[in-house]
Amino acid sequence: MKAKNNYETDKDFPEILNEFPETYFPIDTFEGMQRDRDFWRDEYGQVLKENKVLREEIEVLKAEIKSLSSKRK
């Protein structure tokens, strides 16, 4: 698969191919499209929750680093 940026995604970034879950809903019907939409909505919601947790952890680590660096002075 050739991207616009001239990378061969399959060769250059094989880990990307494993990051996205596969759906097995036929999207040739309206109901199938709704199931697919709902699946991806839920996946996106989960990613947002994980992102929020990681951002909170980063802020805690930043505060710890700041505290430790002020103690060294």
N, C-alpha and C positions, 0 to 999 in steps of 0.2 A: 504494500500500500504506500503510494508516494504522496507525501504531504506537500503543501504549497511551499514549505521552507526547504524543500529538497532533501529531507530526511527519509530514509527507508524505515518507517516505524517498526515493521516486523524485525528488522535486523538491528537498528540502532537503539531501540527502546523496547526490547521484548517484554520487560516487566509491566509495561502499560497494558499489554493484552490480557494480563491476569488480574488487573485491578477492578474491572467492572464485572459485576455479576451478570450472568446471562438470564434472560427471561425466556420462558417457554410458552408464552401466551401467543396464540395466533392473532395477528393484528389485521387480519383480513375481514374482520367483522367489527361493528361498533362496540360490542361488548368486549371483544378482545383488546381493542384500543383503550377502553376504559380501564380494564385490568392492568394493562401495561402502564398507563398513566398513573394509576394508583400505586403500583409497585415502585416506579421511579420517584413519585412524590414521597413515599415512605423512606426510600433510600436516601434521598436528599435531606429529609428531616433528621435521619440518623447521623448523617455526615455533619450537619449543622450542630447537633448536640455534642458530637465528638470534638468538633472544632472549638466550641465554647469551653469545654473542659480543658483542652490543651492550652487555650489562651489564658485561662485562669491559672493553670499550673505555671505558665511562663511568667505571669505577673508575680506569683509567689516566689519563684526563683530569682527574678530581678530584685525583689525586695531583700531576699537573703544575701544576694551578691552585694547589694548596696550596704547592707548592715555589716557584712564581713569586711568590705573594703574600708569602711569608716573606722572600724576597730583596729585596722593595721596602721592607721596614721598616727 
